[in-house]
Amino acid sequence: MSHLRREIVKLLFQRRTYVGWLGLLAIPVIMTIALRLSSEQPSEGHGPPFFSNIAGNGLFVPLAALAFLSFFLLPLVSAMTGGFVIAGEAETGTLKTLLTRPVARGRMLLAKWFVAVLYVGVGLALVGVGGAVAGGLIFGFHPLTTLSGGQLGMAQSLGTIALAYLIVLAGMTCIVSLAVALSTLTDSSLTAAVGTLVIVLILEALGQFSYFDFLKPYLFTSHNEDWFNLLRQPVSWRPIWEALLTYAAYIVVLVGVAVAAFRRKDILS
């Protein structure tokens, strides 16, 4: 618990923590205000998914923001956060001090990984809450209309939005875990973050070619839109469970690689 407490305190006392959170919070708020001030309502197919539904129901704001952010900005934030975990300590010169203490490296790394995931999770929560509040104040709250044409009750609508955010967080945790693994192999947080984004882009590119269709079920990047199934009636749970199992497999393997690499890391690096 001491490692975890120390990492949380460190997170809360860093200015960039709040800059990142405020940046994420601003996205749905700006999206809502811009749509409210616009003289033309967006048509279907323009803007992020669900964007055209916002003007009729403020609850679509957090869904539209989630769809918009999950393609680039959230992966970028996740990569930068995970990339700083170890390599950032090496850059600032604090890693050598940490590793010369009689501490369990595995537990230290897991604490850092958890706080990185927590940072992304709080950012997602701010997007969801900020989007719902902004959307509700400007466009009002109404039951969500599903992709199948039915309607969800208010409580079910809020639960669906929360579950969608949790599924996306699981996907972002894969990216954080990949960045943490690369962070243990380099002394540059930028290298770890860029390397993570390059790998994510390569995986996404592979998923765009029919020749690699046999790989799609095993690429975590192929499940970015599986949470859309929550907005169908009845809910198609199979792709959601497959996505979560894929995410879990990647997280376990990548965190395992990170722990193994960190235990062998030279304290002079």
C-alpha positions in Angstrom: 0.0 0.0 0.0 2.9 2.4 0.6 4.0 2.2 -3.0 0.4 2.8 -4.2 -0.1 5.7 -1.7 3.2 7.3 -2.8 2.2 7.1 -6.5 -1.2 8.5 -5.9 0.2 11.5 -3.9 2.8 12.0 -6.7 0.0 12.1 -9.3 -2.1 14.6 -7.4 0.9 17.0 -6.9 1.9 17.1 -10.6 0.6 20.1 -12.6 0.4 18.1 -15.8 -2.2 15.8 -14.1 -4.7 18.5 -14.0 -3.8 19.9 -17.4 -4.6 16.6 -19.0 -7.8 16.1 -17.0 -9.0 19.7 -17.9 -8.2 19.1 -21.6 -10.3 15.9 -21.6 -13.1 17.6 -19.8 -13.1 20.5 -22.3 -13.8 18.3 -25.3 -17.5 17.4 -24.6 -18.2 20.9 -23.2 -16.8 22.6 -26.3 -18.6 20.0 -28.5 -21.9 20.8 -26.8 -21.5 24.6 -26.9 -20.4 24.6 -30.5 -23.4 22.6 -31.5 -25.7 24.8 -29.6 -24.3 28.0 -31.2 -24.3 26.4 -34.7 -27.0 27.6 -37.1 -27.1 24.2 -38.8 -27.7 20.9 -37.1 -25.3 18.1 -38.0 -26.7 15.4 -40.4 -26.2 11.7 -40.1 -22.7 10.7 -41.1 -21.1 14.1 -40.2 -18.9 14.3 -37.1 -18.4 11.5 -34.6 -21.0 8.7 -34.2 -24.1 9.9 -32.3 -23.2 13.6 -33.0 -26.4 14.2 -35.0 -28.5 13.0 -32.0 -27.1 15.4 -29.5 -29.5 18.3 -30.3 -32.4 16.1 -29.4 -31.0 14.5 -26.2 -28.1 15.7 -24.1 -27.3 12.1 -23.0 -25.8 11.5 -26.4 -23.0 14.0 -25.6 -20.9 11.6 -23.5 -21.4 8.9 -26.1 -20.4 11.1 -29.0 -17.4 12.4 -27.0 -16.4 8.8 -26.2 -16.6 7.7 -29.8 -14.6 10.8 -30.9 -11.9 10.5 -28.3 -11.3 6.8 -28.4 -9.9 6.9 -32.0 -6.8 9.1 -31.2 -6.8 11.4 -28.1 -7.4 8.7 -25.5 -4.8 6.4 -27.0 -2.4 9.3 -27.1 -3.1 10.1 -23.4 -2.8 6.5 -22.5 0.5 6.1 -24.3 2.0 9.2 -22.8 0.8 8.2 -19.3 2.2 4.7 -19.5 5.4 5.7 -21.2 6.3 8.0 -18.3 5.9 5.4 -15.6 9.5 4.1 -15.7 11.3 6.0 -18.5 10.1 9.3 -17.0 11.7 8.4 -13.7 14.9 7.7 -15.5 14.8 11.0 -17.3 14.3 13.0 -14.1 17.1 11.0 -12.3 14.8 9.6 -9.6 14.8 6.0 -10.9 18.2 5.2 -9.6 17.2 6.5 -6.1 14.1 4.4 -6.2 15.8 1.2 -7.2 18.6 1.5 -4.6 16.1 1.2 -1.8 15.1 -2.3 -0.5 11.8 -2.4 -2.3 10.0 -5.1 -4.3 10.3 -4.0 -7.9 7.3 -6.0 -9.0 5.0 -4.3 -6.5 6.5 -0.9 -7.3 5.8 -1.4 -11.0 2.3 -2.6 -10.4 1.6 0.4 -8.2 2.8 2.7 -11.0 0.8 0.8 -13.6 -2.4 1.0 -11.5 -2.0 4.8 -11.0 -1.5 5.3 -14.7 -4.7 3.4 -15.4 -6.4 5.4 -12.6 -5.3 8.6 -14.3 -6.9 7.5 -17.6 -10.0 6.3 -15.7 -10.5 9.6 -14.0 -10.0 11.4 -17.3 -12.7 9.2 -18.9 -15.0 9.9 -15.9 -14.6 13.6 -16.4 -15.5 13.3 -20.1 -18.6 11.3 -19.2 -19.8 13.5 -16.3 -18.9 16.7 -18.1 -20.6 15.6 -21.3 -23.7 14.6 -19.5 -23.9 17.8 -17.4 -23.2 20.0 -20.4 -25.6 18.1 -22.7 -28.3 18.0 -20.0 -28.1 21.7 -19.3 -28.3 22.7 -22.9 -30.4 20.0 -24.6 -32.1 18.3 -21.7 -32.2 14.6 -20.6 -34.4 12.1 -22.4 -34.3 8.3 -22.7 -31.7 7.1 -25.2 -32.9 5.9 -28.6 -31.0 2.7 -29.5 -29.5 1.8 -32.8 -32.3 -0.6 -33.2 -34.9 2.1 -32.9 -36.2 1.3 -29.4 -35.8 3.4 -26.2 -34.0 2.8 -22.9 -35.3 4.1 -19.6 -33.4 6.9 -17.9 -31.7 4.6 -15.4 -30.9 2.1 -18.1 -29.6 4.9 -20.3 -27.2 6.1 -17.6 -26.1 2.5 -16.9 -25.4 1.9 -20.5 -23.3 5.0 -20.8 -21.3 4.0 -17.7 -20.8 0.5 -19.0 -19.6 1.9 -22.4 -17.0 4.0 -20.6 -15.8 1.0 -18.6 -15.4 -1.1 -21.8 -13.4 1.7 -23.4 -11.3 2.0 -20.3 -10.4 -1.7 -20.6 -9.2 -1.0 -24.1 -7.1 2.0 -23.0 -5.6 -0.2 -20.2 -4.1 -2.3 -23.0 -2.4 0.7 -24.4 -1.2 1.8 -20.9 0.2 -1.7 -20.3 2.0 -1.6 -23.7 3.5 1.8 -22.9 4.6 0.6 -19.5 6.3 -2.4 -21.0 8.1 -0.2 -23.5 8.9 2.2 -20.7 10.9 -0.5 -18.9 13.1 -1.0 -22.0 14.1 2.7 -22.6 15.1 5.7 -20.6 13.1 8.1 -22.8 9.4 8.5 -22.1 8.9 10.1 -25.5 10.4 7.0 -27.1 8.1 4.7 -25.1 5.0 6.8 -26.0 5.8 7.1 -29.7 6.7 3.5 -29.9 3.3 2.6 -28.3 1.4 4.8 -30.8 3.4 3.3 -33.7 2.5 -0.3 -32.6 -1.2 0.7 -32.1 -1.3 2.3 -35.6 0.3 -0.8 -37.1 -2.3 -3.0 -35.4 -5.1 -0.7 -36.6 -3.7 -0.8 -40.2 -3.6 -4.6 -40.2 -7.3 -4.6 -39.2 -8.2 -2.6 -42.3 -7.0 -5.2 -44.8 -9.2 -8.2 -45.6 -6.0 -10.3 -46.1 -5.5 -10.1 -42.3 -9.1 -10.9 -41.3 -7.9 -14.0 -39.5 -5.9 -11.7 -37.1 -8.8 -9.3 -36.3 -10.3 -11.3 -33.4 -6.8 -11.3 -31.7 -6.0 -7.6 -32.1 -7.2 -5.4 -29.2 -7.5 -2.5 -31.7 -10.2 -4.4 -33.6 -12.6 -4.1 -30.7 -12.7 -0.3 -30.5 -16.4 -0.1 -31.5 -17.7 -3.2 -29.8 -19.3 -1.1 -27.1 -21.7 0.1 -29.8 -23.5 -3.2 -29.2 -24.8 -1.9 -25.9 -27.1 0.4 -27.9 -28.8 -2.5 -29.8 -31.9 -4.3 -28.7 -31.4 -6.9 -27.6 -27.8 -6.2 -26.6 -25.3 -8.3 -28.6 -23.2 -9.5 -25.7 -20.9 -11.9 -27.5 -18.6 -9.3 -29.2 -18.5 -7.4 -25.9 -17.3 -10.4 -24.0 -14.8 -11.3 -26.7 -13.4 -7.8 -26.6 -13.1 -7.9 -22.8 -11.3 -11.3 -23.0 -9.0 -10.0 -25.6 -8.2 -6.9 -23.5 -7.6 -9.1 -20.4 -5.2 -11.4 -22.3 -3.2 -8.4 -23.6 -3.1 -6.7 -20.2 -1.9 -9.9 -18.4 0.9 -10.6 -21.0 2.1 -7.0 -21.3 2.1 -6.3 -17.5 3.9 -9.6 -17.1 6.6 -8.6 -19.6 6.9 -5.2 -17.9 7.4 -6.7 -14.5 10.0 -9.2 -15.8 11.9 -6.5 -17.6 11.8 -4.1 -14.7 13.1 -6.7 -12.3 16.2 -7.0 -14.5 16.6 -3.3 -15.1 20.1 -2.0 -14.5 19.9 0.6 -11.6 22.7 2.5 -13.3 20.5 3.2 -16.4 
